[in-house]
Amino acid sequence: MSALTQEDKLLRMANQIASFFRSYPEEEAVAGIHKHIVAFWTPKMVSKLEAALPEMGERADTLVQRALRGAEPQAESPIRPATRDPQKLGAGASDAG
C-alpha cells in the first residue's frame, strides 16, 4: 500500500469540512467550505488541492468541488463572522484562541 500524498491529505481534510457543512442548505455549505479553507489554509495548500481536484474525481465531495471552483460563492456562510476572520481571535469563534 502506498503512502498518502499531500494532495490526498488535503482532500481528506476538505472532505471532512464538507461533512461538517452537509447539514446546511447547499449554497450556505459551499460558501462555508470556501470561506473556511481560504481563512485557515495557506495559499499553497489551497492551490495544491485546486490543481489536484480534476484528477480526484468522485473522491472529492461535490461540495468541495463547488467551493473551490471559480469565483467566491455569493451565499452567506453559516459560520460566525469571528470564525471567518482569523484576525478576530478571541471574539467567540473558538475556545482554541
C-alpha positions in Angstrom: 0.0 0.0 0.0 1.4 3.4 -1.0 1.7 6.3 1.3 -0.8 9.1 1.0 0.3 12.1 -1.0 0.0 15.7 0.3 -2.9 16.2 -2.1 -4.7 13.1 -0.6 -4.3 14.5 2.9 -5.7 17.9 1.7 -8.6 16.2 0.1 -9.3 14.2 3.3 -9.4 17.5 5.3 -11.5 19.2 2.7 -14.0 16.3 2.7 -14.1 16.4 6.5 -15.0 20.2 6.3 -17.7 19.3 3.7 -19.1 16.7 6.1 -19.5 19.3 8.8 -21.3 21.7 6.5 -23.5 19.0 4.9 -26.5 19.7 7.3 -26.7 23.3 6.0 -28.6 24.4 2.8 -26.3 23.6 -0.2 -25.4 27.2 -1.1 -24.5 28.1 2.5 -22.5 24.9 2.8 -20.5 25.7 -0.3 -19.8 29.2 1.0 -18.9 27.9 4.4 -16.4 25.4 3.0 -14.9 28.0 0.7 -14.5 30.6 3.5 -13.2 28.1 6.0 -10.5 26.9 3.6 -9.5 30.4 2.5 -9.4 31.6 6.1 -7.4 28.8 7.7 -5.4 27.1 4.9 -2.2 28.5 3.4 -2.4 29.7 -0.2 0.0 26.8 -1.2 -2.4 24.2 0.4 -5.4 25.7 -1.5 -3.6 25.8 -4.8 -2.3 22.2 -4.4 -5.8 21.0 -3.8 -7.3 23.1 -6.6 -4.7 21.7 -9.1 -5.4 18.1 -7.9 -9.2 18.2 -7.9 -9.7 17.3 -11.6 -7.8 14.1 -11.1 -9.5 13.2 -7.8 -12.9 12.5 -9.5 -15.6 11.2 -7.2 -13.2 11.0 -4.2 -13.7 14.8 -3.9 -17.0 15.7 -2.2 -19.2 17.6 -4.7 -19.5 20.5 -2.1 -15.7 20.7 -2.1 -15.6 20.8 -5.8 -18.1 23.6 -6.0 -16.4 25.5 -3.1 -13.1 25.6 -4.9 -14.3 26.1 -8.5 -14.0 29.6 -9.9 -15.4 32.7 -8.2 -16.1 33.0 -4.5 -19.6 31.7 -3.6 -22.1 34.5 -3.1 -24.2 32.9 -0.4 -23.7 33.9 3.2 -21.6 31.3 5.1 -23.4 29.8 8.2 -20.2 30.2 10.3 -20.0 33.1 12.6 -18.1 36.2 11.5 -15.4 35.8 14.0 -14.7 32.3 12.6 -14.5 33.7 9.1 -11.8 36.2 10.1 -8.8 34.7 11.9 -7.8 38.3 12.8 -10.7 38.4 15.3 -9.0 35.8 17.5 -10.8 35.5 20.8 -14.1 37.1 19.5 -16.1 34.0 20.3 -15.1 31.9 17.3 -13.3 29.2 19.1 -12.1 28.2 22.6 -8.8 27.4 21.0 -7.9 31.2 20.8 
